[in-house]
Each structure stands twice: as structure tokens, then as C-alpha cells.
Amino acid sequence: MLRHRLQFQKRYWMEFNKWDTFVNDELTRSFLSLEVTGAGLNEISKQISVVDEIYRLHGLPEFYKNPRPHISLLWALGDESNLLKPAADELNKLNGSSGRHIFSCKFNEISCRIGKKLYTICKLAD
């Protein structure tokens, strides 16, 4: 069902514009991440809405009410947000108000990792 709903995705650019920190729900890992706040955010949000819709059809809760698409580049054991947040703030200051993104890439695949298995939901041809 999910593969069917996401099979007609088109390529788009994602721009990662902001450093931030995340802590997992169990407070066992902290992450320094680059967040998508510019180009691509609308497309990713639509994809997340499709996943949420499928979850609801199966009586499952949404994964996050307010998702924040990002890539994690560094992690630490435990809740170390008090140490990582100042680093994220400093990195954002270094990037300044130039309006330029920090990193960009093209969307070409949605995959899901469950344990050691990786499932490809949709993949665009090169």
C-alpha cells in the first residue's frame, strides 16, 4: 500500500540549512544534525503525510506530530543536548545570514530500515 502511494515521486533538491540537536525518545542517544528548512521541505512533508495516512488506516499513531526532516552527522550516548546545542548554535552563526544552504542533495529513494533489514519503498531511476 505504501509503495503504491509513493510510486510516482519525482526528483527534487533538498537543502539542509540549519544545524540542530535531537535526542531519541528513550534519551539514550543525542544527535547533531542538519535540518531541511528550505528547498525540499514541502515535498518531504507531503511524503510524511502519505506515511501518516497509511499508519492511521492501520490504527497506528503518527510517528511525530511535527516532523523535522534532517540528517544526523554526529551522535553521543545519553542526553547530551546541553553540550551539543551550543555547538549547533555556533555552527549556525558561522553560516550566518548568508541565505545559503549548508548542504544539498537530490531525493532519489525512500527506504526503511527495520533491525538489520533494509526495505526500498520507492527508488527513482538515474
N, C-alpha and C positions, 0 to 999 in steps of 0.2 A: 504494500500500500504506500509506504513512504517512498520507495524507489519510483513508483508510478507517478506520484505527485511532484517529485523533483526531477523527473527525467528531461524536462525541456528548459533547463537552466542555460543561460548564456554567459559567456566570459565577461568579466568586469575587473576593474582595478580596485584594490583595497589599499587605502592609505592609513598607515599607523602614525598617529600624530601626537600621542600623549603617553608619557611614562606613568605607571601607577602600580600599586601593590594590591595583591589579592591574598586571602587566606582561605584555605578549604574549610568546609563546614565542620569538620572534625577538629580543626585547629592543630592539625599535625604537620602541615606544610604551609609555607609562605612563599609568595612569588613576586618577582619584579618583572613587570610585563609592559609590552607596548600595546596600547588600545587603539582600535579603529574608531576614529571620531569624525573622519572626513569621508572621502570617496569610498563607496562600497558599503557604508553603514546601512543605507536604505535596503540594498539588495540582501545583505546578511539578515537584517531584521525580518524581511519577508520570508526567507528560508526558515528562520526560527519559528515564525508564526505557523508555517506548514507543519513543522515538527510538533508544536504545541497542540495543533488541531488533531493530529493523529493520536497524541497522548490522551486528549480528552475523549476521543472515540473509544479508547480502551480503558477509560476510568482512571487514568493516571494524572497526577498533578503536573503543571508546567514545571520545567526544570528550574528556571529563575523567572520571577515576575518582571524584573527589569534587567534583561541580559546586557552584558558589556563585552562585545567581541574583542578578543585580544590574543596575543601570543605571549607565552611565558618564556623568558630568556634566562632566568636565574631562580633557583629555589633554595630554601633553607628549611631545616626541621623545626617544627613548632610554630608558634605565632611570633614571628619576628617583624611584624609590621611596624613596630616602633623604631626599628633600625632601618628598614627598607624605605619607609615613607620619605624621610629626609633625602635619601639618595635619589628617589624618583623626583622629588621637588627640585633638587639641584640639576638633574638632567633636563628637566623641563625649562629651567632658567637658562641653561646653556643653549638650548634650541631657540629660546627667546620667542619674540613675537614675529618672527620672520614669515610666518604663514606657510612655511614649507613643511612637508611631511618628513618624518624621520626615516621611514622605510615604506616601500610599496611592493606589491606583488599582484599577479593576476590570479583570480579564482579559476580553478580547473577541476576541483574534485571535492566531494563530501564523503568523508569516511567516518567510521565509528569503531573505536577500539573497546572491546569488552574482554577484560583479562588480557590474555596474550593473542587473541584473535582480532584481526582487522577486517572489517566489512566495508566494501566500497558501495556507497548508496548511489552516487552518480559520478560519472567521470566524463569530461569533455575531451574530444579528440584534439590532438595537437595540430 
